Amino acid sequence: MNAAGAVWEGLTRGWGVDHPAVLALLLLAVLPLLATPFRRRGIAAASLIPDDPLSRLLGAGLRLAGIVAMVALVLGLAGLHRREQSVEREGTGAHLVLLLDRSSSMDNSFAGRAPTGDQESKSAAAKRLLAEFVARRPHDRIAVAAFSTSPMPVLPLTDHHEVVDAAIDAIDRPGLAFTDVGRGLALAFSSFADDTDEASRAVLLVSDGAALIDRRVQEALRDAAARTPLHLYWLFLRTRGAQGIYDVPASGDDSAQANPERHLHLFLQSLGLPYRAFEATSPEAVAQAISEIDRQETRPIRYAERIPRRDLARPAFLIAALAVALLLAAKLAERQLRPAGRRLAGATPLPAADLRRAA
């Protein structure tokens, strides 16, 4: 590419028109340099007219207004616009997967029963606080997945947070009976399969319980954890009075069947990932846990900001209208001066006798 081509590409990058053929009419922009709509008056001896820089400046301004009117009108007809662009910026944030438990127990309050009065269900509290969490992190790319009887992909990694808000808004719909957390985690890990950005990755598991994880699923999770470095958080919404994930039975059965939440916690610890669990028994505790996760995931991140297409036809027509209005005002001013000139040109000469008396 020669130097002129490089300069032209630099000037036109990001700009576009819907009807390129209309640009041929830009040749009309030379008309104000070749002709004028204003009346021309000959001067017998130009040397008798004093120098008038203001008149020359006004004349040049009117010609420029004519050129601007032509160019703006043609660009408006051609559909001038700024193309959609992607601008790389730097901020703080992460790539997050929100993995949400949609089992029917999430529809209960933290007291383990249907919410009454001003009580919130676990899912409603999670919905409200996660929406605030996302609003505080404008630079994150976020995916949403859910699980109950089976895993449910909801939303892939995206930086369109209005879509994420809509996905979060649906998590308090009535849930199903079971909790297949193992396959839910496998789905969350797979959300990063096509993610090539060098950004911090994290999975936030929001659940009020657990269940047995099949050994094959455990092996698949260990393999995924080895291939996909990420941070793992479990926000355990514990029903008040239920056994916690840190509670070791003093006696009796300590199997995964008897204490699935505790053994899920132990399994997640064994994956070799940076892992942290938060146990919450009230909406206030959930808010504190989410705030802590917010503080943890504040690493530098490069992100692409999408700038949508911007149509410029209407501003172009407005500029053309203003330029034409200026030319019209000048033309009307010229017509107002014309009668006086006509009266002077058509005045009856004085008789010779009167001229002699005047002399």
C-alpha positions as CSV (number, residue, x, y, z in Angstrom):
1,M,0.0,0.0,0.0
2,N,1.4,3.4,-1.0
3,A,1.6,6.4,1.3
4,A,-1.6,8.0,-0.1
5,G,-3.5,4.8,0.4
6,A,-2.3,4.5,4.0
7,V,-3.4,8.1,4.7
8,W,-6.8,7.5,3.1
9,E,-7.3,4.3,5.2
10,G,-6.4,6.2,8.3
11,L,-8.9,9.0,7.6
12,T,-11.8,6.6,6.7
13,R,-11.3,4.0,9.4
14,G,-14.4,3.6,11.4
15,W,-16.5,5.6,9.0
16,G,-19.0,4.2,6.5
17,V,-22.0,5.0,4.2
18,D,-25.0,2.9,3.3
19,H,-25.1,4.1,-0.3
20,P,-21.6,4.6,-1.7
21,A,-22.8,5.4,-5.2
22,V,-24.4,8.6,-3.9
23,L,-20.9,9.9,-3.0
24,A,-20.4,10.7,-6.7
25,L,-22.6,13.7,-6.2
26,L,-19.8,15.2,-4.1
27,L,-18.5,16.7,-7.4
28,L,-21.3,19.2,-7.1
29,A,-19.4,20.8,-4.1
30,V,-17.2,22.6,-6.6
31,L,-20.2,24.6,-8.0
32,P,-20.0,27.4,-5.4
33,L,-16.4,28.0,-6.7
34,L,-17.6,28.2,-10.3
35,A,-20.8,30.1,-10.0
36,T,-22.8,32.2,-7.5
37,P,-26.5,32.7,-7.0
38,F,-25.9,36.4,-6.1
39,R,-26.4,39.2,-8.7
40,R,-23.2,40.3,-10.3
41,R,-22.6,44.1,-10.9
42,G,-19.9,45.3,-13.2
43,I,-17.6,48.1,-12.1
44,A,-16.4,50.5,-14.7
45,A,-13.2,51.3,-12.9
46,A,-12.2,48.9,-10.1
47,S,-9.4,51.2,-9.1
48,L,-12.0,53.7,-7.9
49,I,-13.4,51.2,-5.4
50,P,-11.6,51.3,-2.0
51,D,-10.1,48.0,-0.7
52,D,-12.8,46.2,1.3
53,P,-11.4,43.1,3.2
54,L,-14.8,42.6,5.0
55,S,-16.6,42.1,1.7
56,R,-14.0,39.7,0.5
57,L,-14.3,37.7,3.7
58,L,-18.1,37.6,3.5
59,G,-17.8,36.4,-0.1
60,A,-15.4,33.6,0.8
61,G,-17.7,32.7,3.8
62,L,-20.7,32.4,1.5
63,R,-18.9,30.2,-0.9
64,L,-17.7,28.0,1.9
65,A,-21.3,27.8,3.2
66,G,-22.3,26.6,-0.3
67,I,-19.6,23.9,-0.3
68,V,-20.6,22.8,3.2
69,A,-24.3,22.6,2.2
70,M,-23.5,20.4,-0.8
71,V,-21.1,18.1,1.1
72,A,-23.4,17.7,4.1
73,L,-26.5,17.0,2.0
74,V,-24.7,14.3,-0.1
75,L,-23.3,12.6,3.0
76,G,-26.7,12.6,4.6
77,L,-28.2,11.0,1.4
78,A,-25.4,8.5,1.4
79,G,-26.2,7.4,5.0
80,L,-23.0,8.5,6.7
81,H,-22.4,6.6,10.0
82,R,-19.7,5.6,12.4
83,R,-19.2,1.8,12.3
84,E,-19.4,-0.4,15.3
85,Q,-16.0,-0.6,17.0
86,S,-14.3,-2.5,19.7
87,V,-11.8,-0.5,21.8
88,E,-9.4,-2.3,24.1
89,R,-9.3,-0.9,27.6
90,E,-7.8,-1.8,31.0
91,G,-9.5,-2.1,34.3
92,T,-10.0,-4.4,37.2
93,G,-12.2,-7.5,37.2
94,A,-12.4,-11.1,36.2
95,H,-14.1,-13.7,34.1
96,L,-16.8,-15.2,36.3
97,V,-19.3,-18.0,36.2
98,L,-22.2,-17.8,38.5
99,L,-23.3,-21.3,39.2
100,L,-26.8,-21.2,40.9
101,D,-28.6,-23.9,42.7
102,R,-32.2,-24.2,41.5
103,S,-33.4,-27.0,43.8
104,S,-36.7,-26.5,45.5
105,S,-35.0,-26.0,48.9
106,M,-33.8,-22.6,47.6
107,D,-37.4,-21.4,47.7
108,N,-37.4,-21.7,51.5
109,S,-36.2,-19.1,53.9
110,F,-33.1,-19.5,56.0
111,A,-35.3,-20.8,58.7
112,G,-36.1,-23.8,56.4
113,R,-39.8,-23.0,55.6
114,A,-41.8,-21.0,53.1
115,P,-41.1,-17.3,53.6
116,T,-43.8,-15.2,55.2
117,G,-44.3,-11.5,55.8
118,D,-41.1,-9.6,55.1
119,Q,-38.9,-12.8,55.0
120,E,-36.8,-13.5,51.9
121,S,-36.3,-16.9,50.4
122,K,-32.7,-18.0,49.8
123,S,-33.1,-17.6,46.1
124,A,-34.6,-14.1,46.4
125,A,-31.8,-13.0,48.7
126,A,-29.2,-14.4,46.3
127,K,-30.9,-12.7,43.4
128,R,-30.9,-9.3,45.0
129,L,-27.3,-9.5,46.3
130,L,-25.9,-11.0,43.1
131,A,-27.5,-8.2,41.0
132,E,-25.7,-5.6,43.3
133,F,-22.5,-7.6,42.9
134,V,-22.7,-7.5,39.1
135,A,-23.5,-3.8,39.1
136,R,-20.3,-3.1,41.1
137,R,-18.2,-4.9,38.5
138,P,-18.7,-3.2,35.1
139,H,-15.6,-4.7,33.5
140,D,-16.3,-8.4,34.2
141,R,-17.3,-11.0,31.7
142,I,-19.9,-13.1,33.3
143,A,-21.6,-16.4,32.5
144,V,-24.6,-17.9,34.3
145,A,-25.3,-21.6,34.8
146,A,-27.8,-23.4,37.0
147,F,-28.3,-26.9,38.3
148,S,-31.0,-28.9,39.8
149,T,-31.9,-32.4,38.6
150,S,-29.5,-31.7,35.7
151,P,-27.2,-28.8,34.8
152,M,-28.7,-26.0,32.8
153,P,-26.5,-23.6,30.7
154,V,-28.1,-20.2,30.9
155,L,-25.7,-17.7,29.5
156,P,-22.1,-17.9,28.1
157,L,-19.4,-15.5,29.0
158,T,-20.5,-12.0,28.0
159,D,-19.8,-8.4,28.8
160,H,-23.5,-7.4,28.2
161,H,-24.5,-7.0,31.8
162,E,-28.1,-6.2,31.0
163,V,-28.4,-9.8,29.8
164,V,-26.7,-11.1,33.0
165,D,-29.2,-9.1,35.0
166,A,-32.0,-10.7,33.2
167,A,-30.5,-14.2,33.9
168,I,-30.1,-13.4,37.6
169,D,-33.6,-12.0,37.7
170,A,-34.9,-15.5,36.8
171,I,-33.2,-17.5,39.6
172,D,-36.0,-17.2,42.1
173,R,-38.5,-19.1,39.8
174,P,-39.8,-22.3,41.4
175,G,-37.1,-24.9,41.5
176,L,-37.0,-28.7,41.1
177,A,-36.4,-31.4,43.7
178,F,-32.8,-32.6,43.3
179,T,-29.3,-31.1,43.5
180,D,-26.8,-32.5,40.9
181,V,-24.0,-30.2,42.0
182,G,-21.2,-32.4,40.4
183,R,-22.5,-32.0,36.8
184,G,-23.3,-28.3,37.6
185,L,-19.6,-27.8,38.4
186,A,-18.5,-29.6,35.3
187,L,-20.7,-27.3,33.2
188,A,-19.3,-24.2,35.0
189,F,-15.7,-25.3,34.4
190,S,-16.5,-26.0,30.7
191,S,-17.6,-22.4,30.3
192,F,-13.9,-21.4,30.1
193,A,-13.1,-23.9,27.3
194,D,-13.1,-21.2,24.6
195,D,-11.8,-18.4,26.9
196,T,-8.3,-17.4,25.7
197,D,-8.0,-14.1,27.5
198,E,-5.3,-13.8,30.1
199,A,-7.8,-12.8,32.8
200,S,-8.5,-14.0,36.2
201,R,-11.1,-16.8,36.1
202,A,-13.5,-17.7,38.9
203,V,-16.5,-19.9,39.6
204,L,-19.0,-18.7,42.3
205,L,-21.2,-21.6,43.4
206,V,-24.3,-20.5,45.2
207,S,-26.1,-23.4,46.9
208,D,-27.9,-24.4,50.1
209,G,-26.9,-28.1,49.9
210,A,-25.1,-30.9,48.1
211,A,-25.5,-34.4,47.0
212,L,-23.3,-37.4,46.2
213,I,-21.0,-36.8,43.2
214,D,-20.4,-39.8,41.0
215,R,-16.8,-41.0,40.9
216,R,-16.6,-40.5,37.1
217,V,-17.8,-36.9,37.6
218,Q,-15.2,-36.4,40.3
219,E,-12.5,-37.6,37.9
220,A,-13.8,-35.3,35.2
221,L,-13.8,-32.4,37.6
222,R,-10.2,-33.1,38.7
223,D,-9.1,-33.2,35.1
224,A,-10.9,-29.9,34.3
225,A,-9.4,-28.3,37.4
226,A,-5.9,-29.4,36.2
227,R,-6.5,-28.0,32.7
228,T,-8.3,-24.8,33.7
229,P,-6.7,-22.7,36.4
230,L,-9.4,-20.7,38.2
231,H,-10.5,-19.6,41.7
232,L,-13.4,-21.4,43.2
233,Y,-15.8,-20.0,45.7
234,W,-18.7,-21.7,47.4
235,L,-21.4,-19.5,49.0
236,F,-23.2,-22.1,51.2
237,L,-26.6,-20.8,52.2
238,R,-27.1,-22.9,55.3
239,T,-30.5,-23.4,56.8
240,R,-30.4,-22.3,60.5
241,G,-30.0,-25.4,62.7
242,A,-28.6,-27.6,59.9
243,Q,-25.1,-29.1,60.0
244,G,-22.4,-26.8,58.6
245,I,-19.6,-27.7,56.2
246,Y,-17.0,-27.3,59.0
247,D,-18.9,-29.4,61.5
248,V,-17.1,-32.8,62.2
249,P,-19.5,-35.3,63.7
250,A,-18.4,-36.2,67.2
251,S,-19.7,-39.7,66.7
252,G,-21.7,-41.7,64.2
253,D,-21.6,-41.8,60.4
254,D,-19.3,-39.3,58.7
255,S,-19.9,-40.6,55.2
256,A,-20.8,-38.5,52.1
257,Q,-24.3,-39.9,52.2
258,A,-24.8,-38.7,55.8
259,N,-23.0,-35.3,55.4
260,P,-22.9,-34.4,51.7
261,E,-22.2,-30.7,52.3
262,R,-19.1,-31.4,54.4
263,H,-17.8,-33.9,51.9
264,L,-18.4,-31.6,49.0
265,H,-16.3,-29.0,50.9
266,L,-13.6,-31.6,51.3
267,F,-13.7,-32.6,47.7
268,L,-13.5,-29.0,46.5
269,Q,-10.5,-28.5,48.7
270,S,-8.8,-31.6,47.1
271,L,-9.0,-30.1,43.5
272,G,-5.8,-28.2,44.0
273,L,-7.5,-24.9,43.0
274,P,-7.5,-21.7,45.1
275,Y,-10.7,-22.4,46.9
276,R,-12.7,-20.6,49.6
277,A,-16.1,-21.4,51.2
278,F,-18.5,-19.0,52.9
279,E,-21.2,-20.2,55.2
280,A,-24.2,-17.8,55.5
281,T,-27.3,-18.2,57.6
282,S,-29.0,-14.9,56.8
283,P,-29.2,-12.3,53.9
284,E,-26.8,-10.1,55.9
285,A,-24.2,-12.9,56.0
286,V,-24.7,-13.5,52.3
287,A,-24.0,-9.8,51.6
288,Q,-20.8,-9.9,53.7
289,A,-19.7,-13.0,51.8
290,I,-20.3,-11.5,48.4
291,S,-18.5,-8.3,49.4
292,E,-15.5,-10.4,50.4
293,I,-15.6,-12.2,47.0
294,D,-15.8,-8.8,45.3
295,R,-12.6,-7.7,47.1
296,Q,-10.8,-10.9,46.2
297,E,-11.5,-10.6,42.4
298,T,-10.0,-7.2,41.7
299,R,-7.0,-8.0,39.4
300,P,-6.0,-6.0,36.3
301,I,-7.9,-7.0,33.2
302,R,-8.0,-6.1,29.6
303,Y,-11.4,-5.8,28.1
304,A,-13.0,-4.8,24.9
305,E,-15.5,-2.1,25.0
306,R,-18.0,-2.2,22.1
307,I,-19.0,1.1,20.7
308,P,-22.3,0.7,18.8
309,R,-22.9,2.1,15.3
310,R,-23.8,5.8,15.3
311,D,-25.9,7.1,12.4
312,L,-24.8,10.6,11.3
313,A,-27.3,11.3,8.5
314,R,-29.5,13.4,10.7
315,P,-26.7,15.7,11.9
316,A,-25.4,16.0,8.3
317,F,-28.9,17.2,7.2
318,L,-29.0,19.6,10.1
319,I,-25.6,21.1,9.0
320,A,-26.8,21.3,5.4
321,A,-30.0,23.1,6.5
322,L,-28.0,25.7,8.6
323,A,-25.7,26.4,5.6
324,V,-28.7,26.8,3.2
325,A,-30.4,29.1,5.8
326,L,-27.3,31.3,5.8
327,L,-27.2,31.5,2.0
328,L,-30.9,32.2,1.9
329,A,-30.6,35.0,4.5
330,A,-27.8,36.5,2.4
331,K,-29.9,36.2,-0.8
332,L,-32.9,37.9,0.9
333,A,-30.7,40.7,2.1
334,E,-29.5,41.2,-1.5
335,R,-33.1,41.5,-2.7
336,Q,-33.9,44.1,-0.1
337,L,-31.1,46.3,-1.4
338,R,-32.2,45.9,-5.0
339,P,-35.1,48.5,-5.0
340,A,-32.9,51.3,-3.8
341,G,-30.5,50.6,-6.6
342,R,-33.3,50.6,-9.1
343,R,-34.6,54.0,-7.9
344,L,-31.2,55.5,-8.3
345,A,-30.7,53.9,-11.7
346,G,-34.1,55.0,-13.0
347,A,-34.2,58.6,-11.5
348,T,-35.3,61.4,-14.0
349,P,-32.4,63.7,-14.8
350,L,-32.9,67.4,-14.0
351,P,-33.6,69.8,-16.8
352,A,-30.7,71.8,-18.3
353,A,-32.2,75.1,-17.0
354,D,-32.3,73.8,-13.5
355,L,-28.8,72.6,-13.8
356,R,-27.7,76.1,-14.9
357,R,-29.5,77.7,-12.0
358,A,-28.0,75.3,-9.6
359,A,-24.6,76.1,-11.0
